[in-house]
Amino acid sequence: MPNTTDTDILVSGGGVAGLTAAAAFGAAGFSVTCVDPAPPVTEMSDEGSDLRTTAFLQPSRDFLIRAGIWDRLHPHASALQIMRVVDAGGADSVPRSSHDFDAADISDLPFGWNLPNWLLSREILARLGELATVDFRPGIGTASVLTREREALVTLSDGARVRARLVVAADGRASPVREAVGIPVKTTRYGQKALAFAVGHDAPHDNVSTEIHRSGGPFTLVPLPDHDGRPSSAVVWMERGPEVARLAALPVPAFEAEMTERSAGLFGPLTLLTRRTVWPIISQIAARMEAERVALVAEAAHVVPPIGAQGLNMSLGDVRVLLDLAEADPDGLGSRAMLAAYHGARHGEVRARVAGIDALNRASMVSMQGLRDMRMRALQAFYSVKPVRTTLMRAGLGTGRAG
Ligand SMILES: Cc1cc2nc3c(=O)[nH]c(=O)nc-3n(C[C@H](O)[C@H](O)[C@H](O)COP(=O)(O)OP(=O)(O)OC[C@H]3O[C@@H](n4cnc5c(N)ncnc54)[C@H](O)[C@@H]3O)c2cc1C
């Protein structure tokens, strides 16, 4: 066939999940072609840079080591030793309860490590540059997918064709590959959005990630390295859509005053360090995680509200399982048996996490005082029983009961 290249794996999508998948499969010796119509933005100040941060939990760090990426990331990462959950859901916005989940209760390691997404793209791209096995084609997207029992034929937006044994769909929540192979999704809308930005503050964060609940959704501060000698944190502030639109349009001093109040003053006055970016919040799950010669990973398969740092961590879980299966039987790459095993290993786990985060998000959104009081009592009850607390922590990390 003219103008057709052969590859083991075509990764559709060069977001953080797709780039990581390309590095992991490439490092394992598979040939990989990765395409994305939107070239990655790798400087914080550039238009369109992703100002979200990702808290990589322990299992994700192990996977990043395996993909040869972690050494590049480690110098930029902020450790998360304690997850603090604060309830400020009383009649005023003063904190009325605070619970610390300390990683030391279950592990010698921190819960996770926080890194800005734009920096992740920069460092993973640098890793791809070291791998002769990976052909990354920025500015080019997947245009169509035709699958057969033995291969997938992918036509790209520049007219080139790629014949792959496996297509990894990492092309986001509206995944064109998922659409092309006809896998339906179930979507839940909350009428909520998230503001993501970075702040400076006077009080040190002491490697504590702080989630403050009132109504509309959590206000979460996650540690970043100091900025110009001053403590700094990444913030995700979830509220109902119209409220987010109002907050995003406020002049900076008024916005700073509102976010300082919403943070219950726990870190002193907050100063805005970046622009404010807005993200729609949904839950979504694909009915299956595979089709003939196709595996769905990351937001192509599941989307959750940003609570408990689950989204990208689940995504790396998907890629880890796929890679384990591929390495166990390289000749069976993309086969029906491999993809059925992938679906079997991941879909139940993903479904449970999507349902769990949905419940937490609904609890965080409640505005009636009686419900907010119930939420606080439920957290206190969970927290006060140590085995329940440590089980919750392990479940959040995805390390099960061992550890
Ligand atoms: C505010 C916020 C905070 C978050 N914080 C955390 C956190 O702390 N920890 C965590 O684990 N998760 C977190 N998440 C979730 C995490 O950010 C997402 O899971 C992750 O960024 C999604 O990555 P992705 O690669 O699946 O999708 P995307 O980043 O959407 O990437 C999909 C890519 O596919 C490309 N694409 C589109 N069409 C095509 C095509 N035709 N062909 C090829 N490519 C195509 C797009 O250009 C895009 O680059 C957060 C999410 C939000 C909203």
The ligand as a Tripos MOL2 file, in Angstrom:
@<TRIPOS>MOLECULE
LIG
   53    58     1     0     0
SMALL
NO_CHARGES

@<TRIPOS>ATOM
      1 C1         -8.5660   21.0380   37.1740 C.3       1 LIG1
      2 C2         -8.0440   19.6450   37.0430 C.ar      1 LIG1
      3 C3         -7.0520   19.1530   37.9060 C.ar      1 LIG1
      4 C4         -6.5910   17.8180   37.7880 C.ar      1 LIG1
      5 N1         -5.6560   17.3410   38.6890 N.ar      1 LIG1
      6 C5         -5.2490   16.0300   38.6220 C.ar      1 LIG1
      7 C6         -4.3180   15.4620   39.5750 C.ar      1 LIG1
      8 O1         -3.8440   16.1270   40.5040 O.2       1 LIG1
      9 N2         -3.9790   14.1530   39.4420 N.ar      1 LIG1
     10 C7         -4.4780   13.3750   38.4470 C.ar      1 LIG1
     11 O2         -4.1420   12.1800   38.3810 O.2       1 LIG1
     12 N3         -5.3310   13.8820   37.5250 N.ar      1 LIG1
     13 C8         -5.7430   15.1800   37.5910 C.ar      1 LIG1
     14 N4         -6.6270   15.6970   36.6860 N.ar      1 LIG1
     15 C9         -7.0020   14.8680   35.5400 C.3       1 LIG1
     16 C10        -5.9430   14.9970   34.4620 C.3       1 LIG1
     17 O3         -5.5380   16.3250   34.2560 O.3       1 LIG1
     18 C11        -6.4760   14.4270   33.1790 C.3       1 LIG1
     19 O4         -6.8050   13.0750   33.4410 O.3       1 LIG1
     20 C12        -5.4450   14.4380   32.0990 C.3       1 LIG1
     21 O5         -4.8980   15.6910   31.8770 O.3       1 LIG1
     22 C13        -6.1190   13.9820   30.8320 C.3       1 LIG1
     23 O6         -5.1100   13.5440   30.0450 O.3       1 LIG1
     24 P1         -5.3960   12.8390   28.6640 P.3       1 LIG1
     25 O7         -4.0350   12.6820   28.0840 O.co2     1 LIG1
     26 O8         -6.2760   11.6630   28.8390 O.co2     1 LIG1
     27 O9         -6.2970   13.8570   27.8500 O.3       1 LIG1
     28 P2         -5.9290   15.2400   27.1670 P.3       1 LIG1
     29 O10        -4.9290   16.0100   27.9370 O.co2     1 LIG1
     30 O11        -7.2400   15.8730   26.8460 O.co2     1 LIG1
     31 O12        -5.1950   14.7880   25.8420 O.3       1 LIG1
     32 C14        -5.8820   14.3220   24.7160 C.3       1 LIG1
     33 C15        -5.0780   14.7220   23.5090 C.3       1 LIG1
     34 O13        -5.6920   14.1360   22.3580 O.3       1 LIG1
     35 C16        -5.4930   15.0400   21.3100 C.3       1 LIG1
     36 N5         -6.4050   14.7620   20.1930 N.ar      1 LIG1
     37 C17        -7.6430   15.2690   19.9470 C.ar      1 LIG1
     38 N6         -8.0830   14.8420   18.7600 N.ar      1 LIG1
     39 C18        -7.1190   14.0320   18.2550 C.ar      1 LIG1
     40 C19        -6.9830   13.2960   17.0460 C.ar      1 LIG1
     41 N7         -7.9310   13.3280   16.0810 N.pl3     1 LIG1
     42 N8         -5.8580   12.5720   16.8450 N.ar      1 LIG1
     43 C20        -4.8870   12.5240   17.7840 C.ar      1 LIG1
     44 N9         -4.9530   13.2280   18.9360 N.ar      1 LIG1
     45 C21        -6.0570   13.9650   19.1580 C.ar      1 LIG1
     46 C22        -5.7060   16.4160   21.9330 C.3       1 LIG1
     47 O14        -5.0980   17.4420   21.1380 O.3       1 LIG1
     48 C23        -5.0240   16.2300   23.2880 C.3       1 LIG1
     49 O15        -3.6920   16.6730   23.2820 O.3       1 LIG1
     50 C24        -7.1110   16.9890   36.7780 C.ar      1 LIG1
     51 C25        -8.1140   17.4730   35.8980 C.ar      1 LIG1
     52 C26        -8.5970   18.7810   36.0410 C.ar      1 LIG1
     53 C27        -9.7100   19.2620   35.1390 C.3       1 LIG1
@<TRIPOS>BOND
     1     1     2 1
     2     2     3 ar
     3     2    52 ar
     4     3     4 ar
     5     4     5 ar
     6     4    50 ar
     7     5     6 ar
     8     6     7 ar
     9     6    13 1
    10     7     8 2
    11     7     9 ar
    12     9    10 ar
    13    10    11 2
    14    10    12 ar
    15    12    13 ar
    16    13    14 ar
    17    14    15 1
    18    14    50 ar
    19    15    16 1
    20    16    17 1
    21    16    18 1
    22    18    19 1
    23    18    20 1
    24    20    21 1
    25    20    22 1
    26    22    23 1
    27    23    24 1
    28    24    25 2
    29    24    26 1
    30    24    27 1
    31    27    28 1
    32    28    29 2
    33    28    30 1
    34    28    31 1
    35    31    32 1
    36    32    33 1
    37    33    34 1
    38    33    48 1
    39    34    35 1
    40    35    36 1
    41    35    46 1
    42    36    37 ar
    43    36    45 ar
    44    37    38 ar
    45    38    39 ar
    46    39    40 ar
    47    39    45 ar
    48    40    41 1
    49    40    42 ar
    50    42    43 ar
    51    43    44 ar
    52    44    45 ar
    53    46    47 1
    54    46    48 1
    55    48    49 1
    56    50    51 ar
    57    51    52 ar
    58    52    53 1
@<TRIPOS>SUBSTRUCTURE
     1 LIG1         1 GROUP 0 **** ****
